[in-house]
Amino acid sequence: MREPAPPKPADIDVTVEATLEEFFNGSKKRVDYRRQVVGLDGRTIKTEVAFTNVFVRPGMPESQTLKLKGFGN
């Protein structure tokens, strides 16, 4: 019999701190986060630290939500 697949990990929410000047002029921010990765055996899950660069565009609203495909769990 086949074993059931492990449950799908939840989405990752990261809050990026930016100053008023960065919202006005635009900037590039490095975001560090932890994500869960499935091991080679397909059953074990380990946690690793990952990072990505996020661009704050001039005039971007404070509550802007960015979704990055393939960067999460």
Secondary structure, DSSP 8 states (H G I E B T S, - for coil): -------------------HHHHHH-EEEEEEEEEEEE-TTSS-EEEEEEEEEEEE-TT--TT-----TTS--
